[in-house]
Structures are given as structure tokens and as C-alpha cells.
Amino acid sequence: MIRLVPIVLFCGSLLQAQAQTQSADQLVDAPSSQELIDLMADATKKLTYEGEFVYTRGNNIDVMRILHKSDSNGEREKIISLTGPAREIIRNNQTVTCIFPDTQEVMIEQSRAQSFAANLPEQIETIADFYQYSTTGSERIAGRDTWVVSVAPRDDFRYGYQLWIDKDTYLLLKSELRDESGTPLEVIMFTQLQMRESLADELFAPSITGEEYTRYEYTEQDEDQVDISGNNTGQWQVTWLPAGFRLSNYHKKSTSVAGDFLEHMIYSDGVSMVSIFIEKLAAGATANIGPHKLGGVNVYARSSGNYQITAVGEVPQTTVMRIVDSVVTSQ
């Protein structure tokens, strides 16, 4: 057995060297990284498929099943948790329904959300000033050959990504959110994938039903009409943002504090997103201030008078802290 160890190590080194040579050779025929990402964005919307993927965040690992259908009626998608608490997420074009049996809640929202894996904008050149991207190799994921594309930030205020794009269908089969040192923070990876000509409509109906569930439904009519062409709204001013971040959405909802509102501002550079929540504290309530972290999501909160200001985003901790510290009131 001891004599076998050098042989195994030697064979392993040969295989690694061979893989590196093949990867270098295969890159000669690789499409450009920009073309690959544009093809990926198109494939994610237009193809019909089903499969299973693993989602890893910190020490948490979830296994999910996904169904995706695209036809003349638009896009439909259903994600079902196979581990942990039962959960379902169903997307019918812009309507997203989340079902949580453990809390007996159903949340329905009008959203511009794309498929679970489509984090990048449809036209990759729109983020070229903030990220640099390159095709770095070729690997196999879920038994399928992929191109490996690196999306690296040009500053320290955002995270980078590594993408594995199917050579045949251009679907995204694996993605990694990476911190400043290149360490993966969150990983989504297909373990099974089947392309389909069609999927029956009934497959996208909820598998979990419960008339006693509490329903929370949010529509655009619930949202205050606010001009989001600038980066600020009303009383609260965000005076610092990383280059490229713009206000993309704004919600304002009544809270339990009489006569006051929870304000929710969403800023994005086309890839990364940061949400800012501003809420008036009830009399005697204590602000939950300080930094928190879960996988690639960083949270930072501070108090300002009797208000709590919180930022949540898949960006470095220093970014959410600097954004929150820049929020001031004009009153």
C-alpha cells in the first residue's frame, strides 16, 4: 500500500498536467467572454429544462429542483426545496409566489427578477467599466462540458463571480460568488440537467396548498410613485455609492409606528445589489445596530435619532458600512 502512494501521486500529477494542456488548447476555439455571457442570458430565458442544483452558502447546503419553461405565454419557473423546510418558489413572468409551509405564509410579488442564475445584465458591455471578464478554462459540470468565465471587479467595493457556461446550450451550470481574496462565498451548481421540448402547465402549479396560510401580496399599486431617475428620494439622502450604482427601485410602506413609513431603496450596478431600509423605531425600542454576515450577504445597521438605517447586499462589509454611514436626512 505504501508503495502505491507515489504511483497515485504521479498519476494524479499527470492527469492535472493533461487537464491544464487540454484547457489551454480548448480556449483557442472559445467564444469571447462577452459573447458567452450574452448567449447565457438569452439561453436562461428561452430554453425549457428541468434539473437539480445544490446551493451552498457558508455552512448551509440546500438541494433544489428546478423546472423552467419558455413558450408563447412567456416564462415560467418553479423551484422546490428537497432538503430542509419545505419551500416552493413559482415565477409566472413577472409574478413571483413564495410558499413557506413551516410558517404557513404565502408571499406574492410583482418582480423583475430573472431566473435564479441570471445575475448578469443581458448586455455585458453595460458593466465593463466596473468589471473585467475573461474566459479562463473548460470544465465538466453535471456531466456536461462548460466554458469557465471570470467576472472580476475593478475596485474593492464589490464581489466577483466565476461562471461555468454549458458549451452546448449556453445555460449557466455553476456560479460562484467570490470575495476579495477569491474565496467562494456562495455556490450554485447543477448536479442533474435535462433539456425538454416542453413541460406540462400543471407542473408549475403549487404542490403545497393551504387555505389557512397567511397571504402577503405586493403589487405596484402599493408603491409610492417616486422619481427614481436620481439616487435620492425625499427626506433621506444617500451621499456615497460605489461608481456605477444607481437607484433601481423604491418602496414606501406604512409601519406599526403611527403615521410613519418603512422606506426601501434598491441600488444596483447591473450585477451587485444593495438594499437600504429606513424605519422609525417604536417608543422604547432598541436599534439592532452593527455588522452581520451570512454567506455572501453583508448587513450593517446604525441609528440616526429615532430611526434605524440598514443596508443589505452581496457586497463587501466595508461597502455596506460606508453606504449606511453616508445616509443623511434633509430635515
C-alpha positions in Angstrom: 0.0 0.0 0.0 2.8 2.4 0.9 4.5 1.7 -2.5 1.3 2.7 -4.3 1.2 6.2 -2.9 4.0 7.6 -5.1 2.3 6.0 -8.1 -1.0 7.5 -7.3 0.5 10.9 -6.8 2.5 10.6 -10.0 -0.7 9.6 -12.0 -2.6 12.5 -10.4 0.1 15.0 -11.4 0.0 13.6 -15.0 -3.8 14.0 -15.1 -3.6 17.5 -13.8 -1.0 18.5 -16.3 -3.1 16.9 -19.1 -6.2 18.8 -18.0 -4.3 22.0 -18.0 -3.0 21.3 -21.5 -6.4 20.4 -22.8 -7.9 23.6 -21.2 -5.3 25.8 -22.9 -5.9 24.0 -26.2 -9.7 24.3 -25.9 -9.5 28.0 -25.3 -8.3 28.6 -28.8 -11.8 27.9 -30.1 -13.7 29.5 -27.2 -16.1 32.3 -27.9 -15.3 35.6 -26.3 -16.3 36.0 -22.7 -18.7 38.8 -23.7 -20.3 36.6 -26.3 -20.6 33.7 -23.9 -22.4 35.8 -21.2 -24.8 37.3 -23.8 -25.6 33.8 -25.0 -26.1 32.7 -21.4 -28.6 35.5 -20.7 -30.5 34.5 -23.8 -30.5 30.8 -23.1 -31.6 31.2 -19.5 -34.8 32.9 -20.6 -35.6 30.9 -23.8 -34.9 27.3 -23.0 -37.1 24.7 -21.4 -35.4 22.3 -18.9 -35.6 20.6 -15.5 -32.9 19.6 -13.1 -31.5 19.6 -9.6 -28.9 22.0 -8.2 -27.0 22.5 -5.0 -26.9 25.9 -3.3 -24.1 26.4 -0.8 -23.9 29.5 1.4 -21.4 29.4 4.3 -22.1 26.1 6.2 -25.6 25.8 4.7 -26.3 23.4 1.9 -29.6 23.2 0.1 -30.7 20.8 -2.7 -33.3 22.2 -5.0 -35.3 21.0 -8.0 -36.0 23.5 -10.8 -38.5 23.5 -13.7 -38.2 26.2 -16.4 -40.5 26.7 -19.4 -40.5 29.3 -22.1 -43.2 29.5 -24.8 -45.6 31.9 -26.4 -47.0 32.8 -23.0 -43.6 33.9 -21.6 -41.5 32.4 -18.9 -42.5 30.1 -16.0 -40.2 28.7 -13.4 -40.7 26.6 -10.3 -38.1 25.9 -7.6 -38.8 23.2 -5.0 -36.6 22.6 -1.9 -35.6 19.0 -1.5 -33.8 19.5 1.8 -34.6 21.4 5.0 -38.0 23.1 5.4 -40.4 22.6 2.5 -40.5 25.7 0.2 -41.6 26.5 -3.3 -40.9 29.5 -5.4 -43.1 29.9 -8.6 -42.5 32.6 -11.2 -45.0 33.3 -13.9 -43.4 36.0 -16.0 -43.2 38.9 -13.5 -45.3 37.4 -10.7 -43.3 35.6 -8.0 -45.1 33.4 -5.5 -43.2 32.1 -2.4 -44.8 29.3 -0.3 -43.4 28.6 3.2 -45.4 25.8 4.9 -43.3 25.9 8.1 -44.6 29.5 8.8 -47.8 29.0 6.9 -47.2 32.0 4.7 -47.6 32.8 1.0 -45.9 35.9 -0.4 -46.8 37.2 -3.9 -44.9 39.9 -5.5 -44.6 41.6 -8.9 -40.9 41.4 -9.7 -38.5 42.0 -12.5 -36.5 39.0 -11.2 -34.9 36.8 -13.8 -34.1 33.1 -13.4 -32.2 32.0 -10.3 -28.9 32.1 -12.1 -29.2 35.2 -14.3 -27.4 37.7 -12.2 -25.7 39.5 -15.0 -27.3 42.0 -17.3 -28.3 40.9 -20.8 -25.8 43.2 -22.4 -22.5 42.6 -20.6 -20.8 45.7 -22.0 -23.0 47.8 -19.8 -20.9 46.8 -16.8 -17.5 46.9 -18.5 -16.4 50.0 -16.5 -16.9 48.2 -13.2 -16.0 44.5 -14.0 -13.4 42.8 -16.2 -14.3 39.4 -17.7 -12.3 36.7 -19.4 -12.7 33.0 -20.5 -10.2 31.1 -18.3 -10.8 27.4 -19.0 -13.0 24.4 -19.7 -14.5 22.0 -17.1 -17.3 19.4 -16.7 -20.3 20.2 -14.6 -23.3 17.7 -14.3 -21.7 15.6 -17.0 -21.6 18.4 -19.5 -18.7 20.4 -20.9 -18.6 24.1 -19.9 -16.6 27.2 -20.6 -15.3 28.9 -17.4 -15.7 32.7 -17.4 -14.3 35.0 -14.7 -16.0 38.3 -13.8 -13.6 40.3 -11.7 -14.4 43.7 -10.0 -12.2 46.6 -10.9 -12.4 48.0 -7.3 -12.7 46.8 -3.8 -16.4 47.7 -3.3 -18.0 44.7 -5.0 -17.5 40.9 -5.3 -16.5 38.9 -8.3 -18.0 35.8 -10.0 -16.9 32.6 -11.6 -19.3 31.2 -14.2 -19.5 27.8 -15.8 -21.5 28.0 -19.1 -22.6 24.9 -21.0 -20.9 24.6 -24.3 -24.0 23.0 -25.9 -26.9 25.0 -24.6 -25.1 28.1 -23.0 -27.1 27.6 -19.8 -25.3 28.6 -16.6 -24.5 25.3 -14.8 -22.5 26.7 -12.0 -21.7 30.0 -10.4 -19.5 31.2 -7.5 -19.7 34.5 -5.7 -16.2 35.3 -4.6 -14.8 37.6 -2.0 -11.8 40.0 -2.4 -9.3 37.1 -2.0 -11.1 34.8 -4.5 -12.7 32.6 -1.8 -16.2 31.3 -2.8 -18.9 32.7 -0.6 -21.9 31.2 -2.4 -22.0 28.4 -4.9 -24.9 27.3 -7.1 -24.2 24.1 -9.1 -26.4 21.8 -11.2 -26.0 18.1 -10.4 -28.6 17.0 -13.0 -30.0 18.7 -16.1 -32.4 17.5 -18.8 -33.4 19.7 -21.7 -37.1 19.3 -22.7 -39.1 20.1 -25.8 -42.0 21.1 -23.4 -43.2 20.8 -19.8 -46.9 20.4 -18.9 -48.5 23.5 -17.5 -49.8 21.6 -14.4 -46.2 21.0 -13.3 -46.0 24.7 -12.5 -49.0 24.7 -10.1 -48.2 24.8 -6.4 -47.6 21.4 -4.9 -48.2 22.9 -1.4 -51.6 24.2 -0.6 -53.2 25.5 2.5 -56.2 27.8 2.7 -55.3 28.7 6.3 -52.0 30.3 5.1 -51.5 34.0 5.6 -51.1 35.7 2.3 -49.0 38.8 1.7 -49.5 40.3 -1.7 -47.5 43.2 -3.0 -48.3 45.0 -6.3 -47.0 48.1 -7.9 -50.2 49.9 -6.7 -48.8 49.5 -3.2 -45.8 51.5 -4.1 -45.5 55.3 -3.8 -44.9 56.9 -7.2 -41.4 58.3 -6.8 -39.0 59.6 -9.4 -36.0 57.2 -9.3 -34.1 58.9 -12.1 -31.7 60.2 -9.4 -30.0 58.4 -6.5 -32.1 60.0 -3.7 -35.7 60.1 -2.6 -37.3 62.7 -0.4 -36.2 63.1 3.2 -33.2 60.7 3.1 -30.1 61.3 1.0 -27.5 58.6 0.2 -24.4 60.7 -0.3 -21.9 58.0 -1.2 -22.2 54.9 -3.5 -19.6 52.9 -5.5 -19.2 54.0 -9.1 -21.9 52.7 -11.3 -24.6 52.1 -8.6 -27.9 53.7 -9.4 -31.3 53.7 -7.7 -33.3 51.0 -9.4 -36.4 50.7 -7.2 -38.1 52.4 -4.3 -40.8 51.1 -1.9 -42.6 53.0 0.9 -44.9 51.1 3.2 -46.9 52.0 6.3 -45.4 50.7 9.6 -46.8 49.9 13.0 -45.4 53.3 14.1 -48.4 55.7 13.7 -48.1 58.0 10.7 -44.7 56.7 9.6 -43.3 54.5 6.8 -40.7 51.9 6.1 -38.6 53.1 3.2 -36.8 50.6 1.0 -34.3 51.8 -1.6 -32.6 49.3 -4.0 -29.3 50.3 -5.7 -27.6 48.2 -8.4 -24.6 48.4 -10.8 -26.2 45.8 -13.0 -24.7 42.9 -11.2 -24.4 43.6 -7.5 -27.4 44.9 -5.5 -27.7 46.8 -2.2 -31.0 47.4 -0.3 -31.3 50.2 2.2 -34.1 50.2 4.8 -35.0 53.2 6.8 -37.6 52.6 9.6 -38.7 54.7 12.5 -38.3 52.9 15.9 -41.3 52.5 18.1 -41.1 54.2 21.5 -38.7 52.3 23.8 -37.4 50.1 21.0 -33.7 49.4 20.7 -32.0 49.6 17.4 -30.3 46.4 16.2 -27.0 48.1 15.1 -23.7 46.8 13.9 -22.4 44.4 11.2 -23.8 40.9 10.4 -22.9 38.4 7.7 -24.5 35.3 6.1 -22.5 33.7 3.2 -22.0 36.5 0.7 -24.7 38.8 2.2 -23.4 41.6 4.4 -25.6 43.6 6.7 -24.8 46.8 8.5 -27.2 49.0 10.6 -26.9 52.2 12.6 -29.3 54.5 14.3 -30.0 58.1 13.4 -32.1 59.8 16.0 -35.2 57.6 16.4 -34.6 55.9 13.0 -32.7 52.7 12.1 -30.8 52.7 8.8 -29.9 49.2 7.5 -28.1 48.1 4.3 -28.1 44.6 3.0 -26.2 43.4 -0.1 -23.9 40.9 -1.7 -21.0 43.3 -1.5 -18.1 43.5 1.0 -18.8 44.6 4.5 -16.9 47.9 4.0 -19.2 48.8 1.2 -22.5 48.5 3.2 -20.9 50.3 6.1 -19.7 53.2 4.0 -23.2 53.4 2.3 -25.1 53.4 5.6 -22.7 56.0 7.1 -23.3 58.3 4.2 -27.1 58.4 4.7 -28.3 61.8 6.0 -31.6 63.4 6.4 -32.5 66.7 4.8 -34.9 67.7 7.5 
